[in-house]
């Protein structure tokens, strides 16, 4: 992979945006800390990650070639995270990338950290030959909705007469 898809420097904001290396202890620690902070936020459900998730998350992501993560650093401090999982569009017969988590520390929100991370996600998805990016967002997270619309996302529908798609889940365990 080219260096351009491993890291983006933003001198204007002082941020370094990079593809996470799950074998790098600094990246691994940042990923778990940022995801735990997001999980504890109301937008993430308001509960800390389980001890199991904290202990196993990085190894489980590393074991899945369809997974990748992007991190944002301000100096040495990790301030943002995006976790992605490659899926497959049967209609397009091409990969797609689902943006599963977008997290930015409260101290760095409103500084376009997520926008810069999503730019690298877009590049990586294109490198993988993906036909689209997908994500889900809580309707009450107005700032996230504005961000996603600003960077080109829109609600999903096939036929306007059938309405917009809804996101459902069913827990198995």
C-alpha positions, 0 to 999 in steps of 0.5 A: 500500500502506498504511504499516502494511504497509511497516513495524512498530515494536517499541518493546519490542525496539527493532527496526524491521521493514520491507518491503525497498525493493530500490532503497534502497542501505541495504536492498540492502546489508543484504539481501546481507550478511544472506543471505551470513551465512545462507549461511555458517551450517550451516543455510544450507549453510555456504558464502558466496554466489558473487560472481555472487549478491552482485552480481546478487541485488538487481536480480534480486529487484527484476525479479520482482514476485512477490518481496518481502523483509522486514528487521529493524533494531536501530538502524542495524544490519540483523539479520534478513531474510526473502525471499519468492516468491509462487507459486500454489495450483492447488487453492485457485486463489489465490496463496500465499507461499513463505518462501524464506529466514529469517535472523537474525544470531547476535547477535540470535537468541533475541530473537524477531526472526524472529517479528516479521518473519514477522508482517509477511510474514503481513500482506503475504501477506494483502494479496496475497490469498494462501491460505497461507504455505509454507516448508521447514526442515531437521529438525535446526534445532530452534529454527526448527521451534519458531518456525514451530510457535509462529507457526502452521505445521505439517507438510504432508499431505493425507491422513494415510494418505499421510504428510507431504510431503517437500521434494525438489530437482533442480539444473539447472545 
